[in-house]
Each structure stands twice: as structure tokens, then as C-alpha cells.
Amino acid sequence: MGRYLEQHEGRSELQQRIAAELRAKAEAKSKQTSDSDDDNYYRERDGVDDTAYLQGTKLTTTLAPAWILVGLMAAGVFGYFVYLVSR
């Protein structure tokens, strides 16, 4: 335990300089983001330019309720088998 405390008490000059640079960068970035208006976030992501990943896809077909019914029936059959085995 003593070595652990001793190890972290003294920081090298390089570590102190790097920590100071990182703090300065973080402060500059926080000032930069706080100075810009808050509505900028929503204007950048308007939904028009970032919809390229949707090209070539299609909407859900009318078979979606049928697949839900098939899933429910499969779950029911599985539950029935569990009931039969546990009897």
C-alpha cells in the first residue's frame, strides 16, 4: 500500500505538462461549444443528408402481422411442449 501511494504522489514533469495541455484543450473546446448557439446541433442533423443509408430499402410489407402471428404460435407450441414434459 505504501508503494502505491508513493508511486502516485510524485508526477514527473512530463506528466504534469501533458496533463496541463489536456486541461487547456478541454477548456478551449468547452468554451468553443458553449459560445456557439444551441440550435446548431439540430441544423447539422436535418435528416436530409444523413438518409443515404436508407436508399434501396423498403417499408414493412403487409406480411408483418402474419409473421407476428407465426412467432406467437411457435411460442405457444414451445410452451405446450414444456407443459407436456413437466407433467
DSSP file (Angstrom, degrees, kcal/mol; ACC not computed):
  #  RESIDUE AA STRUCTURE BP1 BP2  ACC     N-H-->O    O-->H-N    N-H-->O    O-->H-N    TCO  KAPPA ALPHA  PHI   PSI    X-CA   Y-CA   Z-CA
    1    1 A M     >        0   0    0      0, 0.0     4,-2.1     0, 0.0     5,-0.2   0.000 360.0 360.0 360.0 -40.0    0.0    0.0    0.0
    2    2 A G  H  >  +     0   0    0      1,-0.2     4,-2.5     2,-0.2     5,-0.2   0.886 360.0  50.4 -63.1 -39.1    2.8    2.4    0.8
    3    3 A R  H  > S+     0   0    0      2,-0.2     4,-2.4     1,-0.2    -1,-0.2   0.876 107.3  54.7 -67.2 -36.4    4.5    1.8   -2.6
    4    4 A Y  H  > S+     0   0    0      2,-0.2     4,-1.5     1,-0.2    -2,-0.2   0.938 112.5  42.2 -62.2 -46.9    1.1    2.5   -4.3
    5    5 A L  H  X S+     0   0    0     -4,-2.1     4,-1.2     1,-0.2    -2,-0.2   0.908 114.9  50.8 -65.8 -41.2    0.8    5.9   -2.6
    6    6 A E  H  X S+     0   0    0     -4,-2.5     4,-0.9     1,-0.2    -1,-0.2   0.867 107.8  54.3 -63.3 -36.0    4.5    6.7   -3.1
    7    7 A Q  H  < S+     0   0    0     -4,-2.4    -1,-0.2     1,-0.2    -2,-0.2   0.872 114.8  37.8 -66.7 -38.3    4.1    5.8   -6.8
    8    8 A H  H  < S+     0   0    0     -4,-1.5    -1,-0.2     1,-0.2    -2,-0.2   0.524 101.0  73.9 -96.5  -5.8    1.3    8.2   -7.4
    9    9 A E  H  < S+     0   0    0     -4,-1.2     2,-0.6    -3,-0.2    -1,-0.2   0.954  93.8  52.7 -70.4 -48.9    2.4   11.1   -5.2
   10   10 A G     <  -     0   0    0     -4,-0.9     2,-0.4     0, 0.0    -1,-0.1  -0.780  69.7-167.1 -95.7 123.4    5.1   12.3   -7.4
   11   11 A R        -     0   0    0     -2,-0.6    -3,-0.1     1,-0.0    -2,-0.0  -0.868  24.7-116.3-106.7 141.4    4.3   13.1  -11.0
   12   12 A S     >  -     0   0    0     -2,-0.4     4,-2.2     1,-0.1     5,-0.2  -0.253  26.2-110.4 -70.0 163.9    7.1   13.6  -13.5
   13   13 A E  H  > S+     0   0    0      1,-0.2     4,-2.2     2,-0.2     5,-0.2   0.869 119.5  53.4 -63.5 -36.8    7.5   16.9  -15.2
   14   14 A L  H  > S+     0   0    0      2,-0.2     4,-2.5     1,-0.2    -1,-0.2   0.910 107.9  50.1 -64.7 -42.7    6.4   15.4  -18.5
   15   15 A Q  H  > S+     0   0    0      1,-0.2     4,-2.4     2,-0.2    -2,-0.2   0.904 111.3  49.0 -62.8 -41.2    3.2   14.0  -16.9
   16   16 A Q  H  X S+     0   0    0     -4,-2.2     4,-2.1     2,-0.2    -1,-0.2   0.896 111.8  48.7 -65.1 -40.1    2.4   17.4  -15.4
   17   17 A R  H  X S+     0   0    0     -4,-2.2     4,-2.3     2,-0.2    -2,-0.2   0.913 112.4  47.8 -67.1 -42.4    3.0   19.2  -18.7
   18   18 A I  H  X S+     0   0    0     -4,-2.5     4,-2.4     1,-0.2    -2,-0.2   0.914 111.9  50.4 -64.7 -42.4    0.8   16.7  -20.6
   19   19 A A  H  X S+     0   0    0     -4,-2.4     4,-2.2     1,-0.2    -1,-0.2   0.896 110.5  49.7 -62.8 -40.1   -2.0   17.0  -18.0
   20   20 A A  H  X S+     0   0    0     -4,-2.1     4,-2.2     2,-0.2    -1,-0.2   0.903 110.8  49.6 -65.6 -41.1   -1.9   20.8  -18.3
   21   21 A E  H  X S+     0   0    0     -4,-2.3     4,-2.5     2,-0.2    -2,-0.2   0.907 111.1  49.2 -63.7 -42.0   -2.1   20.7  -22.1
   22   22 A L  H  X S+     0   0    0     -4,-2.4     4,-2.4     2,-0.2    -2,-0.2   0.898 110.7  50.1 -65.2 -39.8   -5.1   18.3  -21.9
   23   23 A R  H  X S+     0   0    0     -4,-2.2     4,-2.4     2,-0.2    -1,-0.2   0.911 110.9  49.6 -63.1 -41.4   -6.8   20.6  -19.4
   24   24 A A  H  X S+     0   0    0     -4,-2.2     4,-2.4     2,-0.2    -2,-0.2   0.909 111.5  48.4 -65.0 -41.7   -6.2   23.6  -21.7
   25   25 A K  H  X S+     0   0    0     -4,-2.5     4,-2.5     2,-0.2    -1,-0.2   0.912 111.6  50.2 -63.9 -41.6   -7.6   21.8  -24.7
   26   26 A A  H  X S+     0   0    0     -4,-2.4     4,-2.3     1,-0.2    -2,-0.2   0.905 111.5  48.1 -64.6 -41.3  -10.6   20.6  -22.8
   27   27 A E  H  X S+     0   0    0     -4,-2.4     4,-2.3     2,-0.2    -1,-0.2   0.916 112.0  49.6 -64.6 -42.6  -11.3   24.2  -21.6
   28   28 A A  H  X S+     0   0    0     -4,-2.4     4,-2.2     1,-0.2    -2,-0.2   0.904 112.2  48.0 -63.7 -40.7  -10.9   25.6  -25.1
   29   29 A K  H  X S+     0   0    0     -4,-2.5     4,-2.4     2,-0.2     5,-0.2   0.904 111.1  50.0 -67.9 -40.2  -13.2   23.0  -26.5
   30   30 A S  H  X S+     0   0    0     -4,-2.3     4,-2.0     1,-0.2    -2,-0.2   0.885 112.0  48.1 -67.2 -36.6  -15.9   23.6  -23.8
   31   31 A K  H  X S+     0   0    0     -4,-2.3     4,-1.9     2,-0.2    -1,-0.2   0.894 110.8  52.2 -67.5 -38.3  -15.7   27.4  -24.4
   32   32 A Q  H  X S+     0   0    0     -4,-2.2     4,-1.3     1,-0.2    -2,-0.2   0.918 112.9  43.2 -64.8 -43.3  -16.0   26.8  -28.2
   33   33 A T  H  < S+     0   0    0     -4,-2.4    -1,-0.2     1,-0.2    -2,-0.2   0.844 114.3  50.2 -72.7 -32.3  -19.1   24.7  -27.9
   34   34 A S  H  < S+     0   0    0     -4,-2.0    -1,-0.2    -5,-0.2    -2,-0.2   0.805 107.7  54.7 -76.2 -26.9  -20.7   26.9  -25.3
   35   35 A D  H  < S+     0   0    0     -4,-1.9    -1,-0.2    -5,-0.2    -2,-0.2   0.829  94.3  80.9 -73.7 -31.6  -20.1   30.0  -27.5
   36   36 A S  S  < S-     0   0    0     -4,-1.3     2,-0.0    -5,-0.2     0, 0.0  -0.406  97.1 -95.5 -73.7 154.1  -21.9   28.5  -30.5
   37   37 A D    >   -     0   0    0      1,-0.1     3,-1.2    -2,-0.1     4,-0.3  -0.359  25.7-126.0 -72.1 152.2  -25.7   28.7  -30.5
   38   38 A D  T >  S+     0   0    0      1,-0.3     3,-0.8     2,-0.2     4,-0.4   0.720 104.1  66.1 -71.7 -22.7  -27.6   25.7  -29.2
   39   39 A D  T 3> S+     0   0    0      1,-0.2     4,-1.6     2,-0.2     3,-0.4   0.615  78.7  84.7 -75.8 -10.9  -29.7   25.3  -32.3
   40   40 A N  H <> S+     0   0    0     -3,-1.2     4,-1.9     1,-0.2    -1,-0.2   0.850  82.1  60.5 -60.0 -35.6  -26.6   24.4  -34.4
   41   41 A Y  H <> S+     0   0    0     -3,-0.8     4,-1.2    -4,-0.3    -1,-0.2   0.904 107.5  43.8 -59.5 -42.6  -26.9   20.8  -33.3
   42   42 A Y  H  4 S+     0   0    0     -3,-0.4    -1,-0.2    -4,-0.4    -2,-0.2   0.809 110.3  54.3 -77.5 -28.9  -30.3   20.4  -34.9
   43   43 A R  H  < S+     0   0    0     -4,-1.6     3,-0.5     1,-0.2    -1,-0.2   0.847 105.9  53.4 -71.9 -32.8  -29.4   22.3  -38.1
   44   44 A E  H  < S+     0   0    0     -4,-1.9     2,-0.8     1,-0.3    -1,-0.2   0.868 112.1  45.0 -69.1 -35.2  -26.5   20.0  -38.7
   45   45 A R     <  +     0   0    0     -4,-1.2    -1,-0.3    -5,-0.2    -2,-0.1  -0.623  67.0 147.5-109.3  71.5  -28.6   16.9  -38.4
   46   46 A D        -     0   0    0     -2,-0.8    -1,-0.2    -3,-0.5    -2,-0.1   0.580  61.7-118.4 -85.5  -9.1  -31.6   17.8  -40.5
   47   47 A G  S    S+     0   0    0     -3,-0.2    -2,-0.1     1,-0.0    -1,-0.0   0.413  94.2  89.5  90.5  -3.0  -32.3   14.3  -41.7
   48   48 A V  S >  S+     0   0    0      2,-0.1     3,-0.7     1,-0.1    -3,-0.1   0.888  91.1  35.9 -91.9 -47.1  -31.9   15.1  -45.4
   49   49 A D  G >  S+     0   0    0      1,-0.2     3,-0.6     2,-0.1    -1,-0.1   0.780 115.1  55.1 -79.0 -26.4  -28.2   14.5  -45.9
   50   50 A D  G 3  S+     0   0    0      1,-0.2     3,-0.4     2,-0.1    -1,-0.2   0.193  83.2  85.8 -95.3  18.6  -27.9   11.5  -43.5
   51   51 A T  G X   +     0   0    0     -3,-0.7     3,-1.6     1,-0.2     4,-0.4   0.270  53.7 104.5 -98.1  12.4  -30.6    9.4  -45.1
   52   52 A A  G X  S+     0   0    0     -3,-0.6     3,-1.2     1,-0.3    -1,-0.2   0.823  72.7  62.8 -62.8 -29.9  -28.3    7.8  -47.7
   53   53 A Y  G 3  S+     0   0    0     -3,-0.4    -1,-0.3     1,-0.2    -2,-0.1   0.696  96.6  60.1 -69.4 -15.9  -28.2    4.6  -45.7
   54   54 A L  G X  S+     0   0    0     -3,-1.6     3,-1.7     2,-0.1    -1,-0.2   0.592  77.2 111.5 -86.4 -10.7  -32.0    4.3  -46.3
   55   55 A Q  T <  S+     0   0    0     -3,-1.2     3,-0.1    -4,-0.4    -3,-0.0  -0.418  80.6  22.0 -65.8 136.0  -31.6    4.2  -50.1
   56   56 A G  T 3  S+     0   0    0      1,-0.4    -1,-0.3    -2,-0.1     2,-0.2   0.425 100.1 111.3  87.9  -0.7  -32.5    0.8  -51.5
   57   57 A T    <   -     0   0    0     -3,-1.7    -1,-0.4     0, 0.0     2,-0.3  -0.595  53.2-147.0 -99.4 166.5  -34.6   -0.3  -48.5
   58   58 A K        -     0   0    0     -2,-0.2     3,-0.1    -3,-0.1    -3,-0.0  -0.897  20.6 -98.8-130.8 162.7  -38.3   -0.8  -48.5
   59   59 A L        -     0   0    0     -2,-0.3     2,-0.1     1,-0.2    -1,-0.1  -0.237  56.8 -75.1 -72.1 165.7  -41.1   -0.3  -45.9
   60   60 A T        -     0   0    0      1,-0.1    -1,-0.2     2,-0.1     2,-0.0  -0.402  54.5-128.6 -61.9 134.3  -42.5   -3.1  -43.9
   61   61 A T    >   -     0   0    0     -2,-0.1     3,-1.2    -3,-0.1    -1,-0.1  -0.171  24.7-100.4 -79.1 177.6  -44.8   -5.3  -46.0
   62   62 A T  T 3  S+     0   0    0      1,-0.2     4,-0.3     2,-0.1    -1,-0.1   0.518 113.5  76.8 -76.8  -3.6  -48.3   -6.3  -45.2
   63   63 A L  T 3>  +     0   0    0      1,-0.2     4,-2.3     2,-0.1    -1,-0.2   0.514  65.7  94.4 -83.1  -3.9  -47.0   -9.7  -44.1
   64   64 A A  H <> S+     0   0    0     -3,-1.2     4,-2.0     1,-0.2    -1,-0.2   0.909  84.0  48.7 -56.8 -45.7  -45.7   -8.3  -40.8
   65   65 A P  H  > S+     0   0    0      0, 0.0     4,-2.2     0, 0.0    -1,-0.2   0.872 109.8  53.8 -62.7 -33.5  -48.8   -9.2  -38.8
   66   66 A A  H  > S+     0   0    0     -4,-0.3     4,-2.4     2,-0.2    -2,-0.2   0.912 108.1  49.0 -65.9 -41.0  -48.6  -12.7  -40.3
   67   67 A W  H  X S+     0   0    0     -4,-2.3     4,-2.3     2,-0.2    -1,-0.2   0.873 109.7  52.1 -66.2 -35.3  -45.0  -13.1  -39.1
   68   68 A I  H  X S+     0   0    0     -4,-2.0     4,-2.3    -5,-0.2    -1,-0.2   0.913 109.9  49.2 -64.4 -41.8  -46.0  -11.9  -35.7
   69   69 A L  H  X S+     0   0    0     -4,-2.2     4,-2.4     2,-0.2    -2,-0.2   0.906 109.8  51.1 -63.3 -42.3  -48.8  -14.5  -35.6
   70   70 A V  H  X S+     0   0    0     -4,-2.4     4,-2.4     1,-0.2    -2,-0.2   0.905 110.5  49.9 -61.7 -41.4  -46.4  -17.2  -36.7
   71   71 A G  H  X S+     0   0    0     -4,-2.3     4,-2.2     2,-0.2    -2,-0.2   0.909 110.9  48.5 -63.9 -42.2  -44.0  -16.2  -33.9
   72   72 A L  H  X S+     0   0    0     -4,-2.3     4,-2.1     2,-0.2    -2,-0.2   0.891 111.4  50.1 -65.1 -38.8  -46.8  -16.3  -31.3
   73   73 A M  H  X S+     0   0    0     -4,-2.4     4,-2.5     2,-0.2    -2,-0.2   0.906 109.7  50.8 -66.4 -40.1  -47.9  -19.7  -32.5
   74   74 A A  H  X S+     0   0    0     -4,-2.4     4,-2.4     1,-0.2    -2,-0.2   0.906 110.4  49.3 -63.0 -40.9  -44.3  -21.0  -32.3
   75   75 A A  H  X S+     0   0    0     -4,-2.2     4,-2.4     1,-0.2    -1,-0.2   0.884 110.5  51.3 -64.9 -37.5  -44.1  -19.7  -28.7
   76   76 A G  H  X S+     0   0    0     -4,-2.1     4,-2.2     2,-0.2    -2,-0.2   0.911 109.9  48.3 -65.5 -42.7  -47.4  -21.4  -27.9
   77   77 A V  H  X S+     0   0    0     -4,-2.5     4,-2.4     2,-0.2    -2,-0.2   0.909 111.8  50.3 -63.5 -42.2  -46.2  -24.7  -29.3
   78   78 A F  H  X S+     0   0    0     -4,-2.4     4,-2.1     1,-0.2    -2,-0.2   0.923 110.7  48.9 -61.7 -43.9  -43.0  -24.4  -27.3
   79   79 A G  H  X S+     0   0    0     -4,-2.4     4,-2.1     1,-0.2    -1,-0.2   0.873 109.4  53.0 -62.9 -37.2  -44.9  -23.6  -24.1
   80   80 A Y  H  X S+     0   0    0     -4,-2.2     4,-2.4     2,-0.2    -1,-0.2   0.913 108.4  49.7 -64.5 -43.0  -47.2  -26.6  -24.8
   81   81 A F  H  X S+     0   0    0     -4,-2.4     4,-2.3     2,-0.2    -2,-0.2   0.895 110.1  50.6 -63.7 -39.1  -44.2  -29.0  -25.1
   82   82 A V  H  X S+     0   0    0     -4,-2.1     4,-2.0     1,-0.2    -1,-0.2   0.902 110.1  50.9 -63.7 -39.6  -42.7  -27.6  -21.9
   83   83 A Y  H  X S+     0   0    0     -4,-2.1     4,-0.7     1,-0.2    -2,-0.2   0.913 110.6  48.4 -62.6 -43.5  -46.1  -28.3  -20.2
   84   84 A L  H >< S+     0   0    0     -4,-2.4     3,-0.5     1,-0.2    -2,-0.2   0.886 112.6  48.0 -65.2 -39.2  -46.2  -31.8  -21.5
   85   85 A V  H 3< S+     0   0    0     -4,-2.3    -1,-0.2     1,-0.2    -2,-0.2   0.871 110.6  50.5 -70.8 -36.7  -42.6  -32.6  -20.4
   86   86 A S  H 3<        0   0    0     -4,-2.0    -1,-0.2     1,-0.2    -2,-0.2   0.557 360.0 360.0 -81.5  -6.3  -43.2  -31.1  -16.9
   87   87 A R    <<        0   0    0     -4,-0.7    -1,-0.2    -3,-0.5    -2,-0.1   0.482 360.0 360.0 -72.0 360.0  -46.4  -33.2  -16.3
